[in-house]
Amino acid sequence: MNDLLQTFQEVLGTHGLVPEEILANGELHRCPTENKPHKRNGAYIAHLDTPATLWWCNWETDDQGTFCAEEKPTLSPAELSA
């Protein structure tokens, strides 16, 4: 579990968010950003259920997205057409 929280921390850092700690309870958490460390211009929601997921938003850069810790299998063209 610590590896997942570390991964989430790294993903958020890549997008300019700097939370003190990752609270993976499925609730929205506001956090500072690199450019404004005294404000809360970022947010994230983290889940550790299977598959572990993370959503983030940096309102300074309008960057938001999701991260899923589970690798998704690559489907063949036949599987895609089915």
C-alpha positions as CSV (number, residue, x, y, z in Angstrom):
1,M,0.0,0.0,0.0
2,N,2.9,2.4,0.7
3,D,4.1,1.9,-2.8
4,L,0.7,3.0,-4.2
5,L,0.7,6.1,-2.0
6,Q,4.2,6.9,-3.2
7,T,3.1,6.4,-6.8
8,F,0.1,8.7,-6.2
9,Q,2.4,11.3,-4.7
10,E,4.7,11.2,-7.7
11,V,1.8,11.5,-10.2
12,L,0.5,14.5,-8.3
13,G,3.9,16.1,-8.2
14,T,4.3,15.6,-12.0
15,H,1.2,17.7,-12.4
16,G,2.3,20.4,-10.0
17,L,0.3,19.4,-6.9
18,V,2.1,19.1,-3.5
19,P,-0.1,17.5,-0.9
20,E,1.5,17.0,2.6
21,E,0.2,13.4,2.5
22,I,-2.1,11.3,0.4
23,L,-5.4,10.6,2.0
24,A,-6.8,7.7,0.1
25,N,-10.4,7.6,1.5
26,G,-12.3,8.4,-1.7
27,E,-13.0,12.0,-0.6
28,L,-12.0,15.3,-2.3
29,H,-8.9,16.8,-0.8
30,R,-7.6,20.3,-1.6
31,C,-3.9,20.8,-1.6
32,P,-1.2,23.4,-2.5
33,T,0.5,23.6,-5.9
34,E,4.2,24.2,-6.7
35,N,3.5,27.8,-7.8
36,K,1.3,28.7,-4.9
37,P,2.3,26.7,-1.9
38,H,0.3,28.8,0.6
39,K,-3.0,28.3,-1.3
40,R,-5.1,25.3,-2.1
41,N,-5.4,25.5,-5.9
42,G,-5.2,21.8,-6.4
43,A,-7.3,18.8,-5.5
44,Y,-7.3,15.1,-5.7
45,I,-9.5,12.0,-4.9
46,A,-7.6,8.8,-4.2
47,H,-9.1,5.2,-3.9
48,L,-7.0,2.2,-2.9
49,D,-9.7,-0.3,-3.9
50,T,-8.9,-2.6,-6.8
51,P,-8.1,-1.1,-9.1
52,A,-6.5,1.8,-7.2
53,T,-7.3,5.1,-8.9
54,L,-6.4,8.8,-8.5
55,W,-8.1,11.9,-10.0
56,W,-6.5,15.3,-9.8
57,C,-7.1,18.9,-10.8
58,N,-4.7,21.8,-10.8
59,W,-6.8,24.9,-11.2
60,E,-3.8,27.1,-12.0
61,T,-3.0,25.2,-15.2
62,D,-6.4,23.7,-15.9
63,D,-4.8,20.3,-15.8
64,Q,-6.9,17.4,-14.6
65,G,-6.8,13.7,-15.2
66,T,-6.9,10.2,-13.8
67,F,-4.4,7.5,-13.0
68,C,-5.2,3.8,-12.6
69,A,-2.7,1.5,-11.0
70,E,-4.0,-1.5,-12.8
71,E,-2.5,-2.2,-16.2
72,K,-5.2,-2.5,-18.9
73,P,-4.7,-5.4,-21.3
74,T,-4.2,-4.5,-24.9
75,L,-7.0,-5.9,-27.0
76,S,-6.3,-7.4,-30.4
77,P,-8.2,-6.0,-33.5
78,A,-10.5,-9.1,-33.4
79,E,-11.3,-8.4,-29.7
80,L,-12.0,-4.8,-30.4
81,S,-14.4,-5.6,-33.3
82,A,-16.3,-8.1,-31.1
